[in-house]
């Protein structure tokens, strides 16, 4: 990473890395390879969502024109976190595993598009609002390194913390094997 990478460049680099990981998953044939890729995808997304929620989104709040973009981003993150939790507890041999990865990939593609749209995306709005993207880039990079080190040391990801979900109990249509 460049020393003076601003927030948008750093977050876009994360987006490209995860897109490549999803493409690798689609080509993966063995359960071990799938599991390793899902672990990497989940780690990258967990770190990315955390730094956006702790640093980038709060820096945009009250400054950007379309505040609904932030609300949608939090809800999209929460949807991803639910799938991430399911994938981390699951295994490639479980029913719906590949489907969950596919849906997570599609959710992330949509989320990335919302952030990266040229004129009305979240990144463009932050730039237009005069948010200090250089300072934010430094803070994001520092926090990202801390989180990666912490997760590596722990050997696992923490349980996802959702912001928009109200915790309704959902019932399943039938018991799932392997639980």
Secondary structure, DSSP 8 states (H G I E B T S, - for coil): --TT--HHHHHHHHHHHHHHHHHHHHH--SHHHHHHHHHHHHHHHHHHHHHIIIIIHHHHTTTSS-THHHHHHHHHHHHHHHHHHHHHHS-TTSTTHHHHHHHHHHHHHHHHHHHH-TTTSHHHHHHHTT--HHHHHHHHHHHHHHHHHHHHHHTS------SS--------SS--TT-
